[in-house]
Amino acid sequence: MVSESETVLGLIKRGRSSSVAICYENQAPLTYQGFGELAIDTVSALNQIGIGRNDRVAIVLPNGAMMATAFVCVSGAATTAPLNPNYRQEEFEFYLDDLNARALMVEQGSDSPAIDAAKKLGILVIYLVADDSQSTGCFRLETVDDAKLEPSGDGSSGLAEASDVALILHTSGTTSRPKIVPLTHQNVCASAANIVASLDLTDQDRCMNIMPLFHIHGLIAVILSSLRAGASVYCTPGFNALKFFTWMEDAKPTWYSAVPTMHQAILSRAGRAKSIIDAHPLRLIRSSSSSLPPQVMAELEATFQTPVIEAYGMTEAAHQMASNPLPPLGRKPGTVGLAAGPEVAIMNEQGDLLTQGEIGEIVIRGDNVTEGYENNPKANAENFTSGWFRTGDQGTIDNEGYIAITGRLKEIINRGGEKISPREVDEVLMDHPAISQCVTFAMPHAKLGEEVAAAVVLRDGETADEKAIRDFMAQRLADFKVPRRVVILDEIPKGATGKLQRIGLADKLADHLA
């Protein structure tokens, strides 16, 4: 159980002082003792600059050890707001303003457009100066001409408390203005504890992080869960399929977590790396953030000879909500497993909880769930019902408690009144021997409103045309579910975290669909 008074900095105290917390390649590893000292120094430095509890500090750093340590250390004094380093200046201006950021944190020498955005908005820029003589991830803080801020009315010096906001993120905003999700220390620590329990993590584990650290998946499922277990994290510069097995040989990890598209890219190179896989066996592989095709799960397990644990998470739940269990309990491909932390139920549109086997909206409640969106009463009214958070996912719970997601409510295709789950079509497409990746989506139709379309990537050396794929589908699906258009691509457009995105795909592929 997580303590109600637990904070992110408190997680560091769970590790043995001499044990490795953060490491990467040839750099000196950062121990838990060193991490704790860095955190206290950072809190003190931020307080001296005028940054205190619940002040927002936007962090724009490349993936790696310093991003991981900065996130943890800054949360000890203030509220962290990690942003995608690939944003353009206008995007940075929007997010910095929307967050009401008091400071922007970048690495020394950075040429990020976030700096110009911050200066335009009158936001203090804090530079992280890496010290090569210290352990990996170590830094000190500097400002231009030692600039400081007047302490805000909301901020106070000292260590953050469990009720303070540790992390603030925006939702993806694919169909509307992004919503601000505040997560307290209690929320994120509860989620980290849930993941530790689901994966049976111990201080003997090492996770090789390939997830972006501006996203909830990498921050909580990898960094905070590992700290909660007193374990270590090998912090790569970000996902690179060409370097994955070289890193694996160096890191000697016991597990890694990724999104399905990353797993598929790893599998495409696994045949050349059998000796590394055999020499460094993994205890488990975790998949989350979007649906893992059962075919990919089976291929991963056969290749790595280890269980693949599919989990279900979202930003509003500080990541994890459900997870398939470790052996000897059963893993059910095509499901996201059992409730793994918060309570999970199924609700209808009227707000009534449904019984076992009925299809409705997946709802959750628990210590890891945000108390509500910031400055958005309309979204809170729409997304919270009788203390339950509405996930926006359609699904069902079977008689053993396994949760199956049948579709994202906003992604369900309405073809002239016929409701089609894109996920169902995806799973049939993935059975085609020539297809390595696919995403089914809605395209506009003059009479029906929406029609079914699919984008696919073929396996290396395989061939198939649109007619052959549609004929294959017609033998396995009702006619109204068969994609009327199949677009064959070298690569399917992805979001910032590597997830395939259905919403908006018809616009991106308009030239192919014309």
matplotlib code that plots the C-alpha trace (Angstrom):
import matplotlib.pyplot as plt

x = [0.0, 1.1, 1.3, -1.1, 1.9, 4.2, 5.9, 8.1, 11.3, 10.2, 10.5, 14.3, 14.5, 13.2, 16.4, 19.6, 22.0, 24.8, 22.4, 22.3, 19.2, 20.1, 22.7, 23.6, 26.5, 30.0, 28.9, 29.3, 26.0, 23.9, 23.3, 20.2, 22.4, 23.7, 20.1, 18.9, 21.6, 21.0, 17.3, 17.9, 20.4, 17.9, 15.0, 17.3, 18.5, 14.9, 13.8, 16.7, 15.6, 12.1, 10.4, 8.4, 5.6, 2.9, 4.8, 4.8, 8.2, 8.1, 10.9, 12.1, 15.0, 16.1, 15.4, 18.0, 19.3, 19.1, 15.5, 14.7, 16.6, 15.3, 11.7, 12.1, 14.2, 12.1, 8.9, 10.4, 10.2, 7.5, 5.1, 6.8, 5.4, 7.4, 6.9, 7.7, 11.1, 9.9, 7.2, 7.6, 7.7, 4.0, 3.2, 5.6, 3.9, 0.5, 1.6, 3.7, 0.9, -1.8, 0.2, 0.9, 4.5, 6.8, 10.0, 11.3, 14.1, 16.4, 19.9, 22.9, 23.6, 20.1, 18.7, 15.1, 12.4, 11.0, 13.6, 12.3, 8.7, 9.6, 11.3, 8.4, 6.0, 8.4, 9.0, 12.4, 14.7, 16.7, 19.6, 20.7, 24.5, 25.7, 28.8, 30.8, 32.8, 29.7, 27.4, 25.1, 22.1, 23.7, 23.3, 23.3, 21.0, 21.9, 20.0, 21.2, 22.9, 21.7, 18.2, 15.6, 11.8, 9.7, 8.1, 4.5, 1.5, 0.9, 4.4, 6.3, 9.7, 10.6, 9.8, 6.6, 3.8, 1.6, -1.4, 0.8, 0.6, 3.7, 3.1, 0.9, 0.2, -2.1, -4.4, -3.7, -6.4, -7.1, -10.7, -10.7, -8.5, -6.1, -7.2, -4.9, -4.5, -3.0, -1.6, -0.7, 2.2, -0.4, -1.7, 1.6, 3.0, -0.1, 0.2, 3.9, 3.0, 0.3, 2.8, 5.3, 2.7, 1.5, 5.0, 6.4, 9.3, 12.2, 15.5, 17.1, 15.2, 16.5, 14.3, 15.7, 13.8, 13.0, 9.8, 9.7, 9.9, 7.4, 4.7, 2.9, 4.0, 7.7, 7.5, 5.4, 5.6, 9.4, 11.0, 8.7, 7.9, 11.6, 12.3, 9.4, 11.0, 14.5, 15.4, 17.5, 16.7, 19.0, 18.1, 18.5, 18.2, 14.9, 13.6, 15.9, 15.3, 18.8, 20.4, 17.9, 19.9, 23.3, 21.7, 20.2, 23.7, 25.1, 22.2, 21.4, 17.8, 15.2, 12.3, 11.3, 8.0, 6.9, 4.0, 3.0, 4.6, 8.0, 7.6, 6.9, 10.0, 12.1, 10.7, 11.7, 15.4, 15.2, 16.3, 19.8, 20.1, 19.3, 22.6, 22.0, 18.4, 19.7, 22.6, 20.4, 17.0, 14.2, 11.9, 9.0, 8.0, 5.4, 3.1, 0.8, -0.7, -2.5, -3.9, -1.3, -2.4, -2.6, -0.4, 2.4, 2.0, 2.5, 5.5, 7.1, 6.7, 8.1, 11.1, 12.1, 10.8, 9.2, 5.7, 4.3, 2.2, -0.3, -1.5, -4.1, -3.3, -4.1, -2.9, -5.9, -5.2, -1.5, -1.0, -2.0, -5.6, -5.5, -2.8, -2.6, -1.0, 2.3, 2.3, 1.1, -2.1, -3.4, -2.7, -5.6, -4.5, -6.9, -7.7, -6.0, -6.1, -7.5, -8.1, -4.6, -4.9, -8.1, -11.6, -12.8, -16.5, -18.7, -21.3, -24.1, -24.8, -27.3, -24.6, -25.8, -23.2, -23.7, -23.4, -20.8, -20.5, -22.5, -20.8, -20.6, -18.1, -15.1, -15.1, -12.5, -12.0, -9.0, -6.0, -4.2, -7.0, -6.9, -9.5, -10.4, -9.3, -7.9, -10.2, -12.6, -16.0, -17.6, -15.1, -15.4, -19.2, -18.9, -16.2, -17.0, -20.2, -21.0, -17.2, -16.3, -14.1, -15.4, -12.4, -14.0, -13.3, -16.0, -15.5, -16.7, -15.6, -15.8, -16.7, -13.0, -12.6, -10.6, -11.3, -11.7, -11.7, -14.0, -13.2, -12.6, -16.0, -14.9, -13.2, -16.2, -17.1, -20.8, -21.5, -25.0, -26.1, -24.0, -21.5, -18.1, -15.1, -11.9, -10.0, -12.0, -11.1, -7.4, -7.2, -8.5, -6.1, -3.2, -4.0, -3.1, 0.4, 1.7, 0.7, 3.0, 1.1, -2.3, -4.8, -8.5, -10.2, -13.3, -13.3, -16.0, -18.8, -21.4, -24.4, -23.4, -21.6, -18.6, -17.1, -14.4, -10.9, -7.5, -3.9, -1.4, 2.3, 3.5, 6.2, 9.6, 9.6, 5.8, 3.4, -0.3, -2.6, -5.8, -8.1, -6.3, -6.5, -10.2, -11.0, -9.1, -11.2, -14.5, -14.1, -13.7, -16.0, -19.5, -19.6, -20.3, -17.1, -14.8, -12.7, -13.8, -10.4, -7.0, -4.1, -0.7, 2.1, 5.8, 5.0, 1.7, 1.7, 2.2, 1.8, 4.6, 4.9, 4.8, 1.2, -0.9, -3.7, -7.1, -8.6, -7.5, -5.9, -8.4, -7.3, -3.6, -4.2, -6.7, -4.5, -4.4, -8.1, -9.1]
y = [0.0, 3.5, 5.9, 8.9, 11.1, 9.7, 12.0, 11.6, 12.5, 10.0, 7.2, 7.8, 6.8, 3.4, 2.4, 1.2, 4.2, 2.3, 0.8, 2.1, 4.3, 5.7, 4.6, 4.8, 3.4, 4.5, 7.1, 6.7, 5.4, 7.6, 5.8, 6.3, 8.3, 10.5, 10.9, 12.0, 14.6, 15.9, 16.3, 18.2, 20.5, 21.1, 22.0, 24.5, 26.0, 26.4, 28.0, 30.5, 31.4, 32.0, 28.8, 27.0, 24.4, 24.3, 26.8, 25.4, 24.6, 23.6, 21.1, 20.8, 18.3, 15.5, 12.0, 10.6, 10.5, 14.2, 14.4, 11.6, 13.2, 16.7, 15.4, 13.8, 16.5, 19.5, 17.8, 17.9, 21.7, 22.6, 21.3, 19.7, 20.2, 18.1, 19.3, 17.6, 18.9, 18.7, 21.4, 24.6, 28.0, 28.7, 25.4, 26.2, 29.6, 28.0, 25.4, 27.7, 30.3, 27.7, 26.1, 29.5, 28.4, 30.5, 29.1, 27.0, 24.5, 23.6, 22.3, 24.6, 25.4, 24.5, 26.2, 25.1, 27.4, 27.1, 29.6, 32.3, 31.4, 31.8, 35.2, 36.4, 35.6, 37.0, 33.5, 32.9, 30.4, 28.1, 26.3, 22.8, 22.5, 18.9, 18.1, 15.5, 14.8, 13.7, 10.7, 10.5, 12.7, 15.2, 18.9, 22.3, 25.2, 28.6, 31.6, 34.5, 37.1, 35.0, 36.3, 35.4, 35.6, 37.1, 34.1, 33.7, 33.8, 30.1, 28.9, 28.3, 27.0, 23.6, 20.1, 19.3, 17.5, 14.6, 16.8, 19.2, 18.8, 16.9, 16.7, 18.5, 17.3, 18.1, 15.5, 14.8, 17.1, 15.3, 16.4, 19.6, 22.0, 20.0, 19.7, 20.2, 17.2, 18.0, 14.9, 15.1, 13.3, 10.9, 10.2, 9.4, 7.5, 5.4, 4.6, 3.7, 1.3, -0.3, -1.0, -2.4, -4.8, -5.8, -6.6, -7.9, -5.4, -5.7, -4.0, -6.6, -5.3, -3.0, -1.3, -0.1, 3.0, 3.7, 5.7, 9.6, 11.2, 14.0, 11.3, 9.6, 6.1, 6.6, 8.9, 6.7, 3.1, 3.2, 6.0, 6.2, 2.5, 1.6, 4.1, 2.7, -0.8, 0.4, -0.8, 0.9, 2.5, 2.5, 5.8, 5.8, 8.9, 7.6, 4.8, 3.7, 0.2, 0.1, 0.6, -1.4, -4.6, -2.8, -1.0, -4.3, -5.9, -3.0, -2.5, -6.2, -5.2, -7.5, -5.7, -2.9, -1.1, 0.3, 1.0, -1.6, 0.2, 0.1, -3.7, -4.3, -2.4, -4.3, -7.6, -6.6, -6.6, -9.4, -12.1, -10.6, -10.4, -13.9, -14.3, -11.0, -12.1, -15.5, -14.0, -11.4, -13.0, -10.6, -11.4, -9.7, -7.3, -4.7, -3.0, -0.1, 3.2, 1.5, -1.9, -4.7, -6.9, -10.5, -11.6, -9.2, -10.4, -14.0, -13.1, -11.2, -14.1, -16.6, -14.4, -13.4, -16.5, -14.3, -13.2, -10.1, -8.1, -5.8, -2.9, -0.2, 3.4, 7.0, 10.4, 11.1, 7.9, 8.8, 5.9, 2.4, 1.3, -2.4, -5.0, -8.6, -10.6, -12.4, -16.2, -18.5, -16.4, -16.3, -13.6, -13.1, -11.7, -9.0, -7.9, -5.3, -7.7, -7.2, -4.0, -3.1, -0.3, 1.6, 0.2, -0.5, -0.8, -0.5, 2.3, 3.2, 6.7, 7.4, 6.7, 3.3, 0.6, -2.4, -6.1, -8.6, -9.1, -6.0, -3.4, 0.2, 2.9, 1.9, 4.0, 4.1, 5.6, 5.4, 7.1, 7.4, 9.2, 13.0, 15.0, 16.9, 18.9, 22.4, 25.3, 23.2, 22.7, 21.5, 18.7, 17.7, 17.6, 15.4, 13.1, 12.5, 10.7, 9.9, 9.8, 7.7, 9.0, 8.2, 7.0, 7.4, 3.8, 1.3, -2.2, -5.1, -7.2, -10.9, -13.4, -13.6, -9.9, -9.4, -6.1, -6.0, -2.7, -2.8, 0.6, 4.3, 5.9, 8.8, 6.3, 4.1, 4.2, 5.1, 3.7, 4.8, 3.7, 0.6, 0.9, -0.6, -1.0, -0.2, -2.5, -5.5, -4.8, -4.3, -7.7, -9.4, -7.3, -8.4, -12.1, -11.3, -12.9, -9.9, -7.2, -6.0, -3.0, -1.5, 1.0, 1.2, 4.6, 6.5, 8.3, 10.7, 9.4, 11.6, 9.4, 7.1, 9.8, 7.6, 4.6, 2.1, 2.7, 1.1, 2.0, -0.9, -1.5, -4.7, -7.0, -6.9, -8.9, -9.4, -8.2, -7.6, -5.1, -3.4, -5.9, -8.9, -7.5, -6.6, -10.1, -11.6, -9.4, -10.2, -13.9, -13.0, -10.0, -8.9, -6.9, -3.6, -3.9, -4.6, -1.5, 0.2, 1.6, 0.1, 2.4, 0.7, 2.9, 2.6, 4.1, 5.0, 8.5, 8.4, 10.7, 12.1, 9.0, 6.5, 5.6, 5.1, 7.7, 7.0, 10.4, 12.8, 10.1, 10.5, 14.1, 13.2, 10.6, 12.6, 12.4, 8.6, 8.3, 10.6]
z = [0.0, -0.8, 2.2, 1.9, 2.8, 0.1, -2.3, -5.4, -3.4, -0.8, -3.4, -3.5, 0.1, -0.7, -2.5, -0.7, -0.6, -2.5, -5.2, -8.7, -9.5, -12.9, -15.5, -19.1, -21.2, -20.1, -17.6, -13.8, -12.5, -10.1, -6.8, -4.6, -2.1, -4.9, -6.3, -2.9, -2.5, -6.0, -5.2, -2.0, -3.8, -6.6, -4.1, -2.4, -5.7, -6.9, -3.7, -3.9, -7.4, -6.1, -7.2, -4.6, -4.0, -6.7, -9.0, -12.5, -14.1, -17.7, -18.6, -22.2, -22.3, -24.6, -23.4, -21.1, -17.6, -17.0, -18.1, -15.6, -12.7, -13.4, -13.4, -10.0, -8.4, -9.6, -8.3, -4.8, -4.9, -7.5, -10.1, -13.2, -16.7, -19.2, -22.8, -26.1, -27.2, -30.8, -30.5, -32.6, -31.0, -31.4, -29.7, -26.8, -26.5, -26.2, -23.6, -21.5, -21.3, -20.7, -17.9, -16.3, -16.1, -13.8, -15.3, -18.3, -17.7, -20.6, -20.8, -21.2, -24.8, -25.9, -29.1, -28.4, -29.7, -26.2, -25.0, -27.4, -26.5, -22.8, -23.3, -25.4, -22.5, -19.8, -18.3, -16.5, -18.3, -16.0, -17.5, -16.4, -16.5, -16.6, -14.6, -16.5, -13.4, -11.5, -12.0, -15.0, -14.6, -12.3, -12.9, -11.3, -12.1, -13.6, -14.7, -16.9, -14.6, -11.6, -12.2, -9.6, -9.1, -6.4, -4.6, -5.8, -3.6, -4.3, -3.8, -0.6, 0.1, 1.3, 0.2, -1.6, 0.3, -0.8, -1.6, -3.8, -7.6, -8.7, -12.4, -14.9, -18.4, -21.3, -22.9, -26.5, -27.7, -31.0, -31.1, -29.0, -27.1, -24.9, -21.3, -18.3, -16.0, -12.6, -10.7, -7.1, -5.4, -4.0, -7.5, -9.1, -6.1, -5.9, -9.6, -9.2, -6.3, -8.5, -11.2, -8.8, -7.5, -11.0, -12.2, -8.9, -9.3, -6.8, -6.2, -8.5, -11.5, -14.2, -16.8, -20.1, -20.8, -24.5, -23.9, -24.2, -20.8, -21.6, -21.5, -18.6, -19.7, -19.3, -16.3, -14.1, -15.5, -15.8, -13.7, -10.6, -10.5, -10.5, -7.7, -5.7, -6.0, -5.2, -8.7, -11.5, -14.9, -17.9, -19.6, -23.3, -25.5, -26.8, -29.0, -31.8, -33.2, -34.7, -31.3, -29.2, -29.0, -28.5, -25.5, -24.3, -24.3, -22.3, -19.9, -19.1, -18.3, -16.7, -18.5, -20.8, -21.5, -24.9, -27.2, -29.8, -32.7, -30.9, -30.1, -33.8, -34.8, -32.3, -33.7, -37.2, -36.0, -33.5, -36.0, -36.2, -32.4, -31.2, -29.4, -27.4, -26.5, -25.3, -23.3, -21.6, -20.9, -19.8, -16.9, -18.7, -21.5, -20.8, -23.4, -22.9, -24.3, -27.2, -28.1, -28.6, -31.5, -30.2, -33.1, -32.0, -28.4, -29.5, -31.7, -28.8, -26.4, -28.9, -29.7, -26.2, -24.4, -21.7, -20.7, -22.4, -20.0, -21.6, -19.4, -19.8, -18.8, -19.4, -18.2, -16.0, -14.0, -13.6, -16.1, -15.0, -14.6, -15.5, -16.3, -17.4, -14.5, -14.4, -14.6, -13.2, -13.6, -17.2, -19.7, -22.1, -25.5, -26.6, -23.1, -20.9, -17.9, -14.5, -12.5, -11.2, -8.7, -9.1, -9.1, -12.7, -13.7, -16.8, -17.0, -19.5, -20.8, -18.0, -15.3, -14.2, -13.5, -15.8, -15.0, -16.0, -19.8, -20.7, -23.0, -21.9, -21.0, -18.8, -15.6, -12.8, -9.3, -6.9, -5.4, -8.7, -10.5, -10.9, -9.0, -12.1, -15.1, -14.3, -15.1, -17.1, -15.4, -18.6, -19.1, -15.4, -15.6, -18.8, -17.5, -13.8, -12.8, -9.1, -8.3, -11.3, -14.1, -17.6, -19.6, -23.0, -23.8, -24.6, -23.1, -21.1, -18.0, -18.2, -15.5, -14.4, -14.2, -17.4, -19.1, -22.9, -24.7, -27.7, -28.9, -28.2, -28.1, -30.3, -32.7, -33.2, -37.0, -37.6, -41.1, -41.8, -38.4, -38.3, -35.4, -36.2, -33.8, -35.6, -33.2, -34.4, -38.0, -37.0, -35.4, -38.6, -40.8, -38.6, -39.5, -43.1, -43.6, -45.6, -43.1, -40.3, -39.1, -39.6, -38.3, -39.2, -39.3, -40.4, -43.7, -44.7, -47.0, -48.7, -48.0, -45.1, -43.1, -42.4, -44.2, -43.1, -44.3, -43.3, -43.6, -43.7, -43.8, -45.5, -44.1, -45.7, -48.8, -48.9, -51.5, -51.5, -53.2, -52.0, -53.7, -52.3, -48.8, -49.1, -50.4, -47.4, -45.1, -46.9, -46.0, -42.3, -41.6, -42.3, -45.5, -43.8, -41.7, -44.6, -45.4, -48.6, -49.0, -48.0, -48.3, -48.5, -47.0, -46.1, -42.7, -41.0, -39.4, -35.6, -32.7, -30.6, -28.4, -31.3, -31.0, -34.1, -34.2, -35.8, -35.3, -38.0, -40.1, -42.9, -43.3, -43.3, -46.0, -48.0, -51.1, -50.9, -50.4, -53.2]

ax = plt.figure().add_subplot(projection="3d")
ax.plot(x, y, z, "-o")
ax.set_aspect("equal")
plt.show()
